[in-house]
Amino acid sequence: MQMSPIAERFVHHWGEMGNAWGVNRTVAQIHALLFFHGRALNAEEIGDTLGAARSNVSTSLKELQSWNLIRVSRKSGDRRDYFETSADVWELLRTIVRERKQREFNPTSALLRELIAQPEFDQETPDTQDRVHETLRLMDSMGLWTDEMLRLSPATLDKILRLGASVQRFVRGNDKL
């Protein structure tokens, strides 16, 4: 499969952005390819289109599956696996936020609680204790906000984002809503 110039720019840019966000470039490019084309592709098609080695494609597909960003499907009469992603950007956002919270945020909150609970924590300076407690308070607040955000419908989320932008313009004094 050959990509159009628009598809190629999208996929390559998404790979660069993924790399900047700490995601393997090929992982991000595969996800972008599946999202842009909106149809299931097999590993061979993905590898040929991106010019990626089969082993790299296989590893990247496993990573995307572990993040719940792609699903495997089959075509009648074909033994190969086909991979597809959601076309709903809000669903993708929710999945990424949920997975990052579970993999990165929750363990950090748990570690902070564990540190505070240790008797040795009282031996740290009061300033250090305050910073750790304040970090945990922030993490707890952000965790609650994230959980609530994940429960909202896409339409409500969109309204909140637009409202937030309007509030910021008002607070800055540029109240042309």
HELIX and SHEET records of a PDB file:
HELIX    1   1 PRO A    5  ALA A   20  1                                  16    
HELIX    2   2 ARG A   25  HIS A   37  1                                  13    
HELIX    3   3 ALA A   43  LEU A   50  1                                   8    
HELIX    4   4 ARG A   54  SER A   66  1                                  13    
HELIX    5   5 VAL A   89  ARG A  100  1                                  12    
HELIX    6   6 LYS A  101  PHE A  105  3                                   5    
HELIX    7   7 ASN A  106  ALA A  117  1                                  12    
HELIX    8   8 PRO A  119  GLN A  123  5                                   5    
HELIX    9   9 PRO A  126  ARG A  151  1                                  26    
HELIX   10  10 PRO A  154  ARG A  172  1                                  19    
SHEET    1   A 3 LEU A  41  ASN A  42  0                                        
SHEET    2   A 3 TYR A  82  GLU A  84 -1                                        
SHEET    3   A 3 ARG A  71  SER A  73 -1                                        
END                                                                             
